[in-house]
Amino acid sequence: MKLFGVLFGRTKTKSSQVAKERLKLVLVHDRIKVSPELLDTLKGELIGAISKHIDIDQAGMEVTITRGDKFDKLVANIPIRRSR
């Protein structure tokens, strides 16, 4: 039920939890030595490749690196408007 509270605005995320998630993100980026410029380059190339086939919302696209159990992961959240 906690998930529904967060999704529908009934439960607010504590600022300490948000700060903890941001710190994890910074530490992962630092650990694998990925510069913000490289992430921007990856994002641009992903936009170019995917836009050939699908109409996407480029402004809403997010590219992050997260820490997994065995491997770090490149995660792309790409809002799709419609397929071509």
SVG drawing of the C-alpha trace seen along z (x, -y; Angstrom):
<svg xmlns="http://www.w3.org/2000/svg" viewBox="-4 -19 41 29">
<polyline fill="none" stroke="black" stroke-width="0.4" points="0.0,0.0 3.0,-2.3 3.5,-2.3 0.0,-3.6 0.5,-6.3 3.6,-7.5 2.0,-7.3 -1.1,-9.1 0.5,-11.7 -0.8,-10.5 2.7,-9.7 5.5,-12.2 9.0,-11.0 11.3,-12.4 14.0,-14.8 16.6,-12.5 15.5,-9.7 15.8,-11.9 19.2,-13.1 20.3,-9.5 19.2,-8.5 21.0,-11.5 24.2,-10.6 24.0,-7.0 23.7,-8.3 26.7,-10.6 28.8,-7.8 28.0,-5.4 28.9,-8.0 32.1,-8.7 33.0,-5.1 32.8,-4.2 34.2,-7.5 31.4,-8.6 31.5,-12.4 28.3,-14.4 29.6,-15.1 29.7,-11.4 26.1,-11.0 25.0,-13.9 26.7,-12.3 25.1,-8.9 21.7,-10.7 22.1,-12.5 23.1,-9.3 20.2,-7.4 17.8,-10.1 19.2,-10.0 18.9,-6.2 15.5,-5.8 14.0,-8.9 14.5,-7.1 11.8,-4.6 9.7,-6.1 8.5,-9.7 9.8,-10.4 9.6,-13.3 13.3,-14.4 12.8,-16.9 11.4,-14.2 14.2,-11.7 16.4,-10.7 19.6,-8.8 21.2,-7.6 23.6,-5.0 22.4,-2.9 24.0,-0.3 22.8,3.3 23.5,6.5 26.2,7.7 26.6,4.9 26.1,1.2 23.3,0.3 22.7,-2.4 19.0,-3.3 17.1,-5.3 13.6,-6.5 12.3,-7.6 8.7,-8.9 7.1,-7.7 4.6,-9.9 3.8,-7.4 5.4,-4.9 6.1,-5.8"/>
</svg>
